[in-house]
Amino acid sequence: MRYATQMEAARRGCITKEIETVAGKEGRTAEEIRALAAKGVVVIPANRGHAALSAEGVGSMLRTKINVNLGVSKDRKDYDMEIEKVSAAVAMGAHAIMDLSSHGDTREFRRRLVRDCPAAIGTVPVYDAVIRFQRPLDELTARDFLAVVRAHAEDGVDFATLHCGITRKTVAQIKENKRLLNIVSRGGSLVFAWMAATGEENPFYEYFDELLDICREYDVTVSLGDACRPGCIEDASDRCQIEELVRLGELTERAWARDVQVMVEGPGHMPLDQIAANMKLQQTICKGAPFYVLGPLVTDIAPGYDHITSAIGGAVAAAAGAAFLCYVTPAEHLALPDLQDMKDGIMAARIAAHAGDIAKGVPGAREADRRMAEARRALDWEAQFALALDGEKARAYRAAAAPAEEDTCSMCGKFCAIRSMNKALAGDYVDVL
């Protein structure tokens, strides 16, 4: 049976090879995944041109997925380093790679990613418009923006962030109702600047149906960008953010009417006590479409440690229904991350995702923790390293401070509570000196 998108296939009762792959990874039946994809509450980003793809499902009832942002800038132009990051990210468990390159031969890099990377590939086409046409922003036309979206689809990207929800009404709101940090979305700021300079409507909103035609043709999942996401906790849950979310809910239903898969992007910076409510609001307004969040970062005063501030918010968001976490590195707000920054960001996001999965009862999420507890009870260090999210780091810590007694660690030695309890319960002498 021929179909245009994974959603259309699912609605026709067809189980694609991508649905089968996702079912196997999630420990669910293919029919369960098909039914969820048909409703739009699970998306499977899978451009037909991405032959190397190992498909993943994104939805609140599935394992929370991790996205890794990378790409070059004018100040950091090493594409080979970015490819090294891609390989490392996939090895560390990233489910998606988002190319945010803003300099150089972006198309060759994008095609290389699609050719070689098994993770889903995402892009933000508006970044590429200036690079491709080499004209000032205000000289670009709506047709130029649409052409770049088509080029990315042709190149094989699986999902594209499109800032469709910011409109001329938003321009007036931002000017009249000052935010502390205005718009911090890079793509959103470019669209805002283009509208302010030209006086025209946002082309991603005005020509949304044409965008859907392109995405349907190649099966590109639309990631509805949140141009008005809060960039500091002071701006969280304000009028601009919520009005844009309402608009994204409307666009979600328009996309679903064309069998185009949709994710909805969310905050951003947000106080801890607002996160769960925001997740529930999105689920209601956007009819359960998967929510893709950046963090959220729960405080603004930790530059250099924002992988931690985002992991705190990400765990709460995932527990409340977020489906997709965009990692944040220690370099956020400061610099393009290096390889170690990327690794730190991935591990923080994976911990947050797993904590959220436990809290929302994703099948199998607690099993790994139970096995870890059993390995600790048995003082089985090799089993602990095998079960750890980063077994290499765990092994290195133990090796760097080797204990005198093999069945202990260098912190407690013979005072180890587990060792003492094991001996006491077995009726053995507890030697602590």
PyMOL commands that set and color helices and strands:
alter all, ss='L'
color gray80, all
select helices_A, chain A and resi 6-11+17-26+30-39+79-91+106-116+125-133+137-139+142-155+168-176+186-198+203-206+208-218+233-235+239-256+272-285+306-319+339-359+367-377+381-387+391-400+413-415+417-425
alter helices_A, ss='H'
color red, helices_A
select strands_A, chain A and resi 65-70+96-99+120-123+159-162+221-224+262-266+291-294+324-326
alter strands_A, ss='S'
color yellow, strands_A
deselect
rebuild
show_as cartoon
